[in-house]
Amino acid sequence: MMASHFYGMFRQDDPAPAPAWWFQSLAFLGAAYVAGVTLRLLAYVALCLGGPKDLRRYGAWAVITGPTSGIGRAMALELARRGLNLVLVGRDPARLREISGTIRSRHGRVQTKAVVFDLSLASTPDGDQPLRRLREAVAGLDVGVVVNNAGEGRPGAVYLHEADVEAWVRMARVNVSAVTEVTAAVLPGMVERGRGGAVVNLGSAASEAIPSFPLYTMYASTKRYVAQFSRSLHVEYANKGIHVQCQTPFFVETTMLAKLEEEVGLSVSPLKVSTDTYAHAAVAWIGRGGPLCTPGGLLHQLMWCITAAVPESVLDWIVLRFTTWNRGR
């Protein structure tokens, strides 16, 4: 009797219970996410294997802002290595002369022009004359590439009501107004020449990979403008052959990141790439892919996929705890 009872419990011909609808839904979402990650990584590999693109087909000259240090310096040297002449836009004449000399010493055939322009004066009466100088400098030049690299990261780790108003207005001028004005100064020539072109705007993963960046609200908000500005211009000028792109790096060895690491007493060395590594990848992506990209290598692609998998509420909690802790330090 007991044997037959146990036999009935373990009969093999009983149909298996159907999976719950929520389990099926989770399985579908998981499969869709894995497929999305795979496609993103495959697209990245395909771009990397596509070979170098001759940016001189757009024009012989490139304009780059903030070329004297960090990512901007590395990108200026990489553009020069690819044979592009450079219009260097920055606020410090001595440092502009230094990078110009370095470019000429390494790439003798490359020409440079320096335009002194404190981009924190953009959209102010004091910025009118430097903007005119920039327009005059590019007039008649075959400018095919623009790199809006200059950016301002301060103030940070502060509530908006506590920040110095002039400090965050300065940030908005550099990160928003200057990007807009420099692009607008160069686009007419690109359109008139009819050879297409490429506009690269440096954004940040802080505004695209994570849903919020509390206590760095102004910085993230200005970088979100850069991303939307790039997306819209990409569509607006696509029929003219002008490719507009916002590049959104994660961790790159810059002065800004070094200061942040010093403040928080925490190193992100395993997650960051050198400026030279980033510049090589970033220049290779110019004119490729869509209006938003993360060209910091496979590591940065994986970081983007990981942040996309984490619920927004969890990311909000983590980032707020980190920035609040940083504020306390």
N, C-alpha and C positions, 0 to 999 in steps of 0.2 A: 504493500500500500504506500509506504513512505517512498520506496524506490520509484513508483509510478508518479508520485507527486513531484519529485525532483526531475524526473524525465520530462514532465509537462512543463516545468519552468525553463528548461534549456533546450526545448525543441528547436531545431535549426530551420524548420520550414515556416516559422512565424515571420510575417513581414516586419522589416525594421521600421521604427517610428519615423515619420517624415520630419525633416529638420524644421525647427521653428522659423517663422518668417523673419524674425530679427537676425537669426544666425545667417540666413541666406542674404539678407541685406548687408550685413557686415562683411561677408565673404565677397560680395559684389564690389563693395566700396574698397576693400583691400586690394582686390585684383585690379580695379581701375586705377588706384593710386600707384601700385607697382608698375602698371603699364605706362602711366604718366612719367614716373621717374625714369624708366627705361628709355622712353622716347626722348626725354630731355637729355639724358646722358649720350644717347646715340647721336642726337643732333649736334651736341658739343663735339663729339669725336669726329663726326663728318666735317664740321667746320675746321677742326684742327688739321685734318688730313687733306683739306682742299688746296693746300699750297699757298704761298704768299701772293697777295694781290698787289699789283703795281698801282699805287695810289697816285702816281704822276699822270695817270690817264684822266684824272679829274682836273689837274692843273699842277704847275710847277712849284707853287707856294702853299704853305700852311700857316695859319695863325694859331698861336697857342698862348693862353693866359696862365699866369703863375708858373713860369718855366724855370725858376731859379732854385727850386728845392723839391724834394719828395717826388711824388708821381709826375708832376709837371716837368721837372728836370729830366727824369728818366724817359718820359715820352718825347720830349724835344730831341734828345739824343737818338732815340730810336727812329723818329721821323727823319732826322738828318742822315742816319745810316742808310735809310731807304732812298736817299737822294732828293728829298724835298728841301727847298729853301724855306726859311722860317722868318715870320714876323713875331717877335717876342714881346709880349705885353706884360709889364709888371710895374711895381711902384718904386723900386730901388735901382737907380741908374748904375751904381757900382756893380751890383749883382747881375744886372742885365749885361754889362760889359764882360763880366767873368764868364757867363754861360755862352755868350757869343764867341769869346776867344776859345773856349773849350771846343765848341762845335767846329770852328775853323781849323783848329789844330788837328782834330781827328778826321775831319771830312773837308779837305781843302777846297773842293769845288762847290760846296754848299754856301749860299749867300745868306746873310742875316740882316734883319732890320729890327731896331729896338724902338718901342713906343712906351714912354713913361706914362703910366696911367694907374693912379691909386683907385682901384675898383670900388673901394668903399665910398667914393664920391659919385658913383653912378646915380643918375636921376636927380642930381643936385646942380645948382648953377656952377659950382666949382668943378663939376665933372664935364661941363660942356666943351671946354677947350681940349682936354685930353681926348674926348670922343671925336672931335673934329680932326685931331692929329692922327688918330687911328684910321679914320675914313680917308684922309689924304695919303696915308702910308699904303693902304691897300688899293687905292685908285690906280688903275692901269696894270696892276699885278694879276697874274693868272692864279688866283687863289682857289684851290680846289678842296681844301680841308680846313676845318675850324675845330679846335679842341678847347672847350671851355672847362679848364681844369681848376682855376683859382676858386677857393672856397674858404669860408670862415666857420670855425667850430665853437667859438665862444660867444656868449656865456653858456656854461653847461653845469649839470648837477645843481640846478637852482630852480625854485618855483618862479613862474612868470611874474608874479606880483613883486618878487624880491629883486629881479634882475634890473640892472641899469638900463633905462629906456634907450639911451644912445647906443649901448652895446648891442642890443638885439636889432635896432634899426640898422646899424652898420652891417650886421650879419645878413639882414634881408637885402641890403643894397648889393653886397658882394655875391650872395648865393642866388638872388632872383633878378634884380635890376641889371647887374653887369652881364649875366648870361644872356638876357634878352637883348640888351643894347649891342653887345659884340656880335651876336648872331645877326641882328637886323642890319648891322653895318656891312656885313660881308655877303649876305644873301643876294642883294641886287646884282652884284657882279657875277655870281654863279648863274643866276637866271638869264642874264643878258648873254653870257658866253655860250649857254646851251650845251655844256659838256657834262652836266650833272655835278655832283659834289658830295661831300660827306661832312656832316656836323656831329661832333661828339661832345656830349655834355656829361660831366662827372656827377653822378648821383651818389646814392649810398644804400647799402643793404639795410641801414637803420630805418629807412622810410618804405622799403619795398618788401623785405623778407619778414619783418615783424610788424604786427598791427599797430603798435604804439611805442613811443619812446619817451615816457614821462620824465620830467626834469631836464630833458633835452628837447622840449617840445618845439621850440623855434627852429632848431637845426633840422629836425626830422620834417617839419612842415615845409621849410624852404626846399629841402631835397625832394619832397613829394611834388612840389611845383616843377622842379627840373624834369622829373619823370613824365608828368602830364604834358608839359611844354614840348618835350621831345616826341611823345606819342602823337600828339596832334599835328605837329609840324611834319612828322614822317608821312602822315596821310596827306597833308596839305600839299607837300612838294614832291610826292612820289612820281607824279606824271611828268615832272621836270627832271627826273633822274637824280634828285638830291636825296641822299639817304641820311636820315636824322636818327640818332641813337643815344640813349641814356645808358651809360655803363655804371653798374651798381656794385662796387667792390665790397667785400667783407673786410678782413684784416690785412692791411698792407703796412710794411715797415716805414711809417712816416713819423714826422715830428709830433703830429697830433696824437697818434696812437701811443708813442713813447711817453708823452706827458700823461695820457690817461693811465697807462700801466704804472707810472710812477706814483700817481695820485692814489690809486686803489691798492698798490702793493701787490699786483697780480700780473703775471706774464701770460700772454697768449701765443707764445712762440710756436707751439705745434700747429696753430691754426693760421699763421700769417705767412705771407710771401714777401719777397724783397721787391723793392720798387722796380728794379731791372726786370725781374721775372714778370711782374704785372705789366709793365710797359710793353714788353715783347708780345705778350698775349693780347693786350688791349689794342695795340696798333694792328695786329693781325686780324682783329675782329672789325676794324673800320670798314664800312660798306657791306658787311655780311649780316645775315640774320635779321631779326626784327628790331623794333625800336627800343627794346629793353633787354639787356644782357648782363651776364656776370662773368667776365673773362679772366677770372683769377686762378684758373686751373681746375682740375678735377676736384680738388679739395673744396673749393668754393661752390662748385656745382652740388656736391653732396651736402654741404651746409645748407644751401638753399632748399634742397629736398627735405632735409630733416626739419627745418623750421616750418615748412609747409605742412608737415604731418602733425605738428603739435597744435592742439586746440588754442584758439586766440586767447581765451580767458586764462589759460595756463601760462602762455607767453607774457601776457600783461602782468600777471602776478610775479613771474620771475624777474622781468625787466624792472618793475617798480621796486622790488626788494633790492636789486642790485644798485639801481641809481640812488635810492634812499641811503643805502649803506655807503656808497661813494660820497654822497653829500655829507654824511656824518664825518667821514675821514677828512 
